[in-house]
Amino acid sequence: MRKIPFLRLFVSLILGILVNAYCPGFTYAKVVVIIIALLGVVSSKICIQKWLLAIPMFGYSSILFCFVLGMISAELHTLDFDRGHFSNYIDDQALYFEGEAVEIAGSNSYAQITVNVSSVELEHTKVSADGLLKVITPIQDVKEGDHLHFLASIDSIETIKNPYAFDYSSFLARKGIYFQAFVNEITVSASHQSFLQRIRAESLRYINSLQISEDAKVLSQAMLLGDKSKLKSMSDVFRSTGTSHVLAISGLHVGIIATLLHFLLFWIPSRLSWLKCFLIILGVWLFCLVSGMAASTLRASIMVSSFMLGRAFNIKGMSYNFCFMSGFFMLLWNPSWIYDIGFQFSFLAIIGILFFYELIYSALVLRGLSDRIWQMVVLSISAQLTLMPLSLYYFHEFPLLFIPASVIAIPATFLMITISLLGLFLESLFGINFVLELLDWFSLSFLEFLQLLANREGM
């Protein structure tokens, strides 16, 4: 525990965030407590001699400081402290809203669009505002990143009174969504895209224009650019085999990009390992930006970067410290991420790999290709051991075929990302398309294998 000090601070911050969810308010009292704790931290290791052993004030003050800091951070991210929220300007009349579509879900009849509101119109005057609004509409042609204008009367999201039912309003509130609106007409305009956003949009259009199967296009767009809009047809197959993590950009994909960069930078001598680490982290963040910089990708990039920094310093316990430190500042920036399944899964997967990988891998010594396969099996088992309780809690099921599926899925994802990047490079510059034909065949074979496993799982 002494070698991983950020574990105590991380746990204290989480406890503060969770306690604040059940005991909100009293902000001024929290500020007083945090000032007292800060004074204790500054006083370093002054010890008080009493009836028991000496009490190191620095450690206990740090824990108290982080606990109250978590409570205050969670409190400041509630609706009461958001003075610019659009709900401060609304009344019983409908208003014109303007904002960007940041997330789209829903069924075939209605789309549920999460809109990041940028302004509202009051008496023909546009007023800057912020906040997330859940828009339910029959309009289906809205895409993420579109700039939206619409007239709406907003309603608060009703709380489920059944104590054993899923509380959808609390779930959305933890994501910063407190209101919804039913809208029949929306004016869509192209958003002002940055340079990297234009690269992503052009890449999506380019992949759509390729002469390959639709399944290959969908998998390439999901794994390279984070576009999940067309994954509904194959999501059940991946979920039933425990390989859903290969669809959405996560720590696996960011780790694959880091691995590819590691191979490409083999020419950098070992004495300049810090330079290789810097270039890999730079490449990871460029991938994060181009792929849309969604919250899950951002978290994965931070976690993988922290993991690599820990490995680069090669100090015992440093990998854990970097992971807990990154989790600490991520939750401090956005406390609601503690309730996000993606954050929980990505964080626990890395902790599982750090804790279990060496223990399991050392149990069997192999050579050559069999050792590579064994590494993939150990990597999957290490992550799944920490993810199993969460899978059972959230989904009430655990895929028994995750080991054979992951043995294929992890290297298949690595190969698909590598082949996709190589194929796009060769086709766009030299018109060489045999690599894309290989990608097409590989994608279809991969899906057939998972379908076969899914059918056996359902038997």
Phi and psi in degrees as a GROMACS rama.xvg file:
@    title "Ramachandran Plot"
@    xaxis  label "Phi"
@    yaxis  label "Psi"
@TYPE xy
-65.8209  -29.3261  ARG-2
-82.7335  -8.91687  LYS-3
-127.048  67.3055  ILE-4
-64.0527  -28.8152  PRO-5
-70.5232  -16.1144  PHE-6
-62.2439  -45.9534  LEU-7
-64.2323  -40.3112  ARG-8
-68.3194  -38.2793  LEU-9
-65.1468  -46.7769  PHE-10
-64.259  -39.8154  VAL-11
-62.3209  -41.6383  SER-12
-63.3892  -43.5312  LEU-13
-62.0362  -44.2015  ILE-14
-61.3062  -39.0903  LEU-15
-63.1436  -41.5337  GLY-16
-65.0287  -43.1182  ILE-17
-69.6825  -40.2376  LEU-18
-63.7227  -38.0798  VAL-19
-64.3635  -28.8189  ASN-20
-64.2412  -28.4515  ALA-21
-103.903  -16.6331  TYR-22
-132.315  65.6638  CYS-23
-72.8424  168.656  PRO-24
91.3153  -165.129  GLY-25
54.837  41.0888  PHE-26
-62.8883  -41.3933  THR-27
-65.3559  -37.8652  TYR-28
-64.561  -37.5797  ALA-29
-64.8618  -39.4349  LYS-30
-62.4466  -40.8914  VAL-31
-62.8079  -43.8094  VAL-32
-64.1226  -40.7963  VAL-33
-69.4333  -31.3669  ILE-34
-66.3799  -42.7669  ILE-35
-62.5168  -43.2618  ILE-36
-64.4798  -38.2791  ALA-37
-64.3759  -38.7451  LEU-38
-62.577  -37.1365  LEU-39
-66.0591  -37.357  GLY-40
-65.173  -45.1832  VAL-41
-62.1495  -33.8653  VAL-42
-71.5666  -2.41568  SER-43
56.7918  -129.88  SER-44
-103.24  51.7182  LYS-45
-72.9968  132.72  ILE-46
-110.82  142.293  CYS-47
-105.879  120.118  ILE-48
-89.3338  116.315  GLN-49
-131.465  -145.142  LYS-50
-69.2357  -32.5138  TRP-51
-98.9318  -158.507  LEU-52
-71.0189  167.072  LEU-53
-64.0234  136.607  ALA-54
-103.382  114.074  ILE-55
-72.9239  109.962  PRO-56
-65.8255  -30.1604  MET-57
-61.0314  -48.6666  PHE-58
-63.99  -48.8129  GLY-59
-68.9263  -35.5126  TYR-60
-67.6367  -37.0917  SER-61
-63.4238  -43.5979  SER-62
-62.9226  -45.6728  ILE-63
-63.6065  -40.0274  LEU-64
-59.7844  -47.4797  PHE-65
-69.2345  -35.0842  CYS-66
-61.9258  -49.9492  PHE-67
-70.4014  -33.8234  VAL-68
-60.7235  -40.1943  LEU-69
-63.3039  -39.6199  GLY-70
-64.3464  -44.4268  MET-71
-68.1413  -42.298  ILE-72
-60.831  -43.9993  SER-73
-64.5049  -37.9435  ALA-74
-66.9062  -40.0867  GLU-75
-70.1231  -17.5908  LEU-76
-93.8913  8.81942  HIS-77
-85.8317  168.262  THR-78
-63.279  -31.7886  LEU-79
-62.3623  -25.4529  ASP-80
-103.558  4.72095  PHE-81
-96.9996  89.8221  ASP-82
-69.7893  -21.4658  ARG-83
-95.3415  6.9094  GLY-84
-65.2061  142.819  HIS-85
-62.7999  -21.4679  PHE-86
-66.5189  -18.1293  SER-87
-73.9339  -12.2091  ASN-88
-110.832  -3.08874  TYR-89
-93.1704  157.69  ILE-90
-138.034  -152.464  ASP-91
-77.952  -9.37522  ASP-92
-92.12  155.222  GLN-93
-72.6356  145.242  ALA-94
-127.554  158.051  LEU-95
-85.8518  128.453  TYR-96
-112.767  151.795  PHE-97
-136.92  135.009  GLU-98
-176.744  -175.256  GLY-99
-113.563  136.957  GLU-100
-76.2268  117.024  ALA-101
-107.607  -19.1108  VAL-102
-155.212  138.139  GLU-103
-130.94  130.131  ILE-104
-144.227  -170.833  ALA-105
123.204  -174.073  GLY-106
-103.919  -168.993  SER-107
-71.4748  -24.6503  ASN-108
-89.4338  -41.715  SER-109
-131.934  142.451  TYR-110
-102.419  140.486  ALA-111
-109.347  110.902  GLN-112
-110.422  124.651  ILE-113
-88.2225  116.398  THR-114
-107.46  127.5  VAL-115
-87.92  99.0218  ASN-116
-68.1914  134.123  VAL-117
-110.847  -24.7649  SER-118
-162.362  158.256  SER-119
-128.906  156.827  VAL-120
-107.45  118.56  GLU-121
-115.812  113.1  LEU-122
50.5783  53.07  GLU-123
64.1659  17.8688  HIS-124
-121.411  125.472  THR-125
-82.4628  128.386  LYS-126
-119.593  131.277  VAL-127
-65.9105  138.854  SER-128
-149.374  172.333  ALA-129
-142.818  179.809  ASP-130
115.761  158.61  GLY-131
-102.033  137.754  LEU-132
-128.778  130.422  LEU-133
-87.326  114.678  LYS-134
-106.892  124.996  VAL-135
-107.864  122.638  ILE-136
-148.676  149.663  THR-137
-77.3485  -8.62095  PRO-138
-73.2277  126.995  ILE-139
-109  -7.16575  GLN-140
-96.3321  17.4435  ASP-141
-83.1545  135.879  VAL-142
-116.824  156.493  LYS-143
-60.8123  132.949  GLU-144
98.2403  -12.8545  GLY-145
-68.2843  146.918  ASP-146
-93.4678  124.677  HIS-147
-114.633  141.832  LEU-148
-127.254  128.92  HIS-149
-158.418  156.429  PHE-150
-100.211  128.936  LEU-151
-152.999  148.748  ALA-152
-107.867  121.09  SER-153
-92.2598  152.127  ILE-154
-129.15  149.052  ASP-155
-73.9134  151.719  SER-156
-83.7563  121.979  ILE-157
-67.4232  143.14  GLU-158
-86.1304  134.812  THR-159
-72.054  126.751  ILE-160
-85.9992  -19.2719  LYS-161
-69.0929  118.963  ASN-162
-66.033  -17.2053  PRO-163
-104.733  0.98631  TYR-164
-89.4608  158.959  ALA-165
-67.5586  124.218  PHE-166
-87.8759  91.8757  ASP-167
-67.0211  -35.9282  TYR-168
-65.2405  -40.8903  SER-169
-67.0116  -37.049  SER-170
-60.4233  -45.4297  PHE-171
-71.0665  -36.5438  LEU-172
-61.1393  -36.0373  ALA-173
-67.3729  -20.1472  ARG-174
-94.916  3.67592  LYS-175
86.2032  17.4238  GLY-176
-111.823  117.642  ILE-177
-117.083  -13.857  TYR-178
-134.625  157.244  PHE-179
-137.363  163.422  GLN-180
-149.224  141.775  ALA-181
-99.9665  118.943  PHE-182
-125.522  130.89  VAL-183
-98.3947  -25.1617  ASN-184
-128.821  130.232  GLU-185
-134.858  132.301  ILE-186
-94.9267  120.668  THR-187
-106.64  130.642  VAL-188
-131.971  150.474  SER-189
-64.1364  137.063  ALA-190
-78.8594  160.256  SER-191
-78.9268  97.5422  HIS-192
-84.9456  144.757  GLN-193
-76.837  175.877  SER-194
-60.355  -45.2175  PHE-195
-68.7158  -35.0088  LEU-196
-65.697  -37.0991  GLN-197
-66.9637  -36.8035  ARG-198
-62.0971  -43.6866  ILE-199
-63.4057  -44.972  ARG-200
-62.9319  -42.7185  ALA-201
-66.0981  -35.7327  GLU-202
-65.9039  -40.3737  SER-203
-62.3378  -44.5979  LEU-204
-64.9748  -37.7661  ARG-205
-66.1524  -42.7945  TYR-206
-63.8221  -38.1367  ILE-207
-63.0883  -27.3256  ASN-208
-85.3287  -7.47928  SER-209
-71.5017  150.669  LEU-210
-88.6779  65.0914  GLN-211
-132.882  170.927  ILE-212
-67.0539  158.916  SER-213
-63.204  -37.3763  GLU-214
-62.4637  -41.0927  ASP-215
-65.3233  -39.0505  ALA-216
-63.4779  -46.8708  LYS-217
-61.8167  -45.5665  VAL-218
-64.889  -40.8341  LEU-219
-65.5857  -42.8568  SER-220
-66.3223  -35.9668  GLN-221
-71.6719  -44.4343  ALA-222
-78.0094  -30.9228  MET-223
-94.9125  -36.2124  LEU-224
-122.228  0.934157  LEU-225
70.5602  21.0386  GLY-226
-87.4698  108.193  ASP-227
-105.99  14.5671  LYS-228
-69.1691  -19.9449  SER-229
-117.028  22.0976  LYS-230
-92.0197  -2.17466  LEU-231
-59.9798  -35.9743  LYS-232
-67.9023  -23.4831  SER-233
-120.09  1.79037  MET-234
-66.0019  -35.0688  SER-235
-64.5123  -36.1971  ASP-236
-64.7705  -43.5344  VAL-237
-69.3773  -37.7011  PHE-238
-67.1865  -43.0297  ARG-239
-69.125  -22.4332  SER-240
-99.07  3.61625  THR-241
72.154  26.0567  GLY-242
-120.237  25.3659  THR-243
-62.0973  -24.2402  SER-244
-66.0409  -15.6724  HIS-245
-83.4456  -10.8023  VAL-246
-84.8191  -54.1062  LEU-247
-86.6912  140.068  ALA-248
-60.4958  123.83  ILE-249
-145.184  -162.835  SER-250
-60.9977  -30.28  GLY-251
-61.888  -48.8371  LEU-252
-67.6114  -43.5609  HIS-253
-63.5608  -37.5835  VAL-254
-65.7753  -35.9483  GLY-255
-65.3972  -42.7527  ILE-256
-61.1792  -41.5411  ILE-257
-63.8263  -38.5508  ALA-258
-66.1516  -43.6621  THR-259
-60.2162  -43.047  LEU-260
-65.2747  -35.5677  LEU-261
-61.516  -42.0003  HIS-262
-67.551  -40.2308  PHE-263
-68.6638  -24.8998  LEU-264
-101.116  27.6428  LEU-265
-61.5533  -23.7674  PHE-266
-75.3131  -10.8405  TRP-267
-76.8696  124.994  ILE-268
-65.4494  158.219  PRO-269
-63.0357  -28.6959  SER-270
-69.4875  -15.5578  ARG-271
-109.127  36.6888  LEU-272
-61.9093  -29.5291  SER-273
-64.5187  -34.5986  TRP-274
-68.1939  -42.6444  LEU-275
-60.8656  -43.3049  LYS-276
-60.1749  -43.2411  CYS-277
-63.4076  -44.4152  PHE-278
-67.13  -36.9303  LEU-279
-66.5767  -44.662  ILE-280
-63.4157  -38.3765  ILE-281
-61.3962  -44.0237  LEU-282
-64.6968  -38.1337  GLY-283
-61.0589  -42.2776  VAL-284
-74.6924  -30.0295  TRP-285
-65.0181  -41.3949  LEU-286
-61.6275  -41.2498  PHE-287
-60.9841  -42.3343  CYS-288
-68.0918  -45.4195  LEU-289
-69.2259  -32.7245  VAL-290
-79.3184  4.86182  SER-291
110.812  -13.0714  GLY-292
52.1683  43.8075  MET-293
-66.6548  164.019  ALA-294
-58.9977  -41.3394  ALA-295
-64.9657  -39.9179  SER-296
-68.0124  -40.0347  THR-297
-61.3473  -46.4122  LEU-298
-62.3488  -43.1134  ARG-299
-63.0986  -40.0065  ALA-300
-64.5766  -41.1344  SER-301
-64.5228  -44.4328  ILE-302
-66.0095  -44.8397  MET-303
-66.0514  -39.3792  VAL-304
-62.5494  -41.3305  SER-305
-65.6615  -41.5937  SER-306
-59.686  -43.5049  PHE-307
-68.9511  -37.6467  MET-308
-63.2295  -40.483  LEU-309
-62.1223  -41.1104  GLY-310
-68.4918  -36.966  ARG-311
-65.2444  -39.2741  ALA-312
-74.8588  -24.0013  PHE-313
54.46  42.6678  ASN-314
-112.542  132.905  ILE-315
-58.5301  128.488  LYS-316
86.8542  -11.7407  GLY-317
-67.192  -37.3162  MET-318
-61.1448  -43.7354  SER-319
-62.3756  -43.7702  TYR-320
-62.0936  -43.0627  ASN-321
-64.2285  -39.8206  PHE-322
-64.7926  -48.2128  CYS-323
-67.2767  -34.0953  PHE-324
-65.8536  -43.2451  MET-325
-65.0789  -41.907  SER-326
-62.2145  -36.9345  GLY-327
-60.5306  -51.2503  PHE-328
-73.7735  -28.8025  PHE-329
-65.1744  -43.5693  MET-330
-72.5217  -30.6072  LEU-331
-66.066  -36.8472  LEU-332
-71.7782  -41.4569  TRP-333
-142.34  90.868  ASN-334
-61.3184  -24.5789  PRO-335
-67.6227  -15.2055  SER-336
-64.071  -20.0165  TRP-337
-62.2478  -25.581  ILE-338
-92.5399  -4.51561  TYR-339
-81.1998  126.751  ASP-340
-62.3738  -38.8557  ILE-341
-61.0136  -41.7455  GLY-342
-64.4569  -45.4148  PHE-343
-62.1509  -43.4104  GLN-344
-69.0661  -45.3893  PHE-345
-66.4281  -38.5102  SER-346
-69.9109  -46.8641  PHE-347
-67.6985  -31.2731  LEU-348
-63.0421  -43.8948  ALA-349
-67.0675  -40.7459  ILE-350
-62.623  -40.0228  ILE-351
-62.9815  -41.3095  GLY-352
-64.5668  -43.3206  ILE-353
-63.898  -38.2004  LEU-354
-84.71  -44.27  PHE-355
-95.5509  -23.1288  PHE-356
-57.8238  -53.8718  TYR-357
-65.0425  -35.8922  GLU-358
-63.9006  -44.0373  LEU-359
-78.5734  -40.972  ILE-360
-62.6081  -37.5233  TYR-361
-72.4328  -11.1512  SER-362
-73.1521  -20.2687  ALA-363
-141.415  121.297  LEU-364
-101.551  119.427  VAL-365
-126.365  173.735  LEU-366
-133.968  153.815  ARG-367
67.8978  -140.893  GLY-368
-64.2658  -37.5113  LEU-369
-61.9894  -31.6577  SER-370
-68.7758  -38.3659  ASP-371
-63.4028  -43.0175  ARG-372
-64.0595  -41.235  ILE-373
-62.443  -37.869  TRP-374
-61.3527  -41.9789  GLN-375
-65.0684  -40.4649  MET-376
-63.2651  -45.4173  VAL-377
-63.824  -40.2944  VAL-378
-60.3733  -44.258  LEU-379
-66.7497  -45.3176  SER-380
-63.2326  -42.6109  ILE-381
-59.6013  -44.0067  SER-382
-69.5558  -42.1073  ALA-383
-69.0838  -27.9856  GLN-384
-62.0636  -36.9723  LEU-385
-86.623  -21.9369  THR-386
-86.7877  -19.3562  LEU-387
-57.3741  -46.5519  MET-388
-60.2228  -39.649  PRO-389
-67.2338  -40.0869  LEU-390
-61.5556  -42.9976  SER-391
-66.2032  -37.5043  LEU-392
-69.8937  -45.8812  TYR-393
-83.0683  -41.0347  TYR-394
-110.484  -6.58404  PHE-395
57.3499  28.2239  HIS-396
-157.048  157.373  GLU-397
-141.162  119.198  PHE-398
-68.0201  118.157  PRO-399
-72.3594  -18.4717  LEU-400
-95.8804  19.9298  LEU-401
-65.6786  -29.1962  PHE-402
-68.8409  -55.9133  ILE-403
-63.1686  -34.0232  PRO-404
-66.6933  -42.925  ALA-405
-71.201  -31.9759  SER-406
-58.6496  -35.443  VAL-407
-87.3983  -40.6529  ILE-408
-66.3714  -41.4107  ALA-409
-66.8909  -52.3843  ILE-410
-66.5383  -31.0345  PRO-411
-64.5342  -41.2259  ALA-412
-63.5207  -42.4147  THR-413
-58.5162  -47.0039  PHE-414
-67.1426  -39.0498  LEU-415
-66.1424  -41.8471  MET-416
-65.6009  -42.4189  ILE-417
-64.0145  -48.5239  THR-418
-64.433  -39.0283  ILE-419
-61.613  -48.3338  SER-420
-63.8152  -44.315  LEU-421
-65.4963  -43.2789  LEU-422
-64.5709  -42.5587  GLY-423
-64.1001  -39.0236  LEU-424
-64.3628  -47.9773  PHE-425
-69.7827  -38.5897  LEU-426
-71.2366  -39.9693  GLU-427
-72.8673  -32.975  SER-428
-96.021  -37.2645  LEU-429
-121.265  -2.15123  PHE-430
71.0838  17.1897  GLY-431
-87.3928  120.306  ILE-432
-118.633  8.51755  ASN-433
-68.2127  -27.4727  PHE-434
-68.7262  -36.8727  VAL-435
-66.9195  -35.1154  LEU-436
-63.7968  -36.7251  GLU-437
-65.4182  -40.5242  LEU-438
-61.1422  -42.5259  LEU-439
-60.3611  -49.0929  ASP-440
-63.7661  -42.1238  TRP-441
-65.6321  -41.2832  PHE-442
-62.9558  -45.7716  SER-443
-65.1541  -39.4489  LEU-444
-65.3486  -40.7117  SER-445
-62.6713  -45.2548  PHE-446
-65.2202  -38.5351  LEU-447
-64.2755  -38.4451  GLU-448
-64.5579  -45.3862  PHE-449
-65.6516  -36.2995  LEU-450
-64.1084  -39.0525  GLN-451
-62.7707  -43.6757  LEU-452
-66.2946  -38.7486  LEU-453
-63.784  -37.6215  ALA-454
-66.7652  -38.1526  ASN-455
-70.171  -34.7149  ARG-456
-64.5671  -35.9304  GLU-457
-81.5507  -6.81071  GLY-458
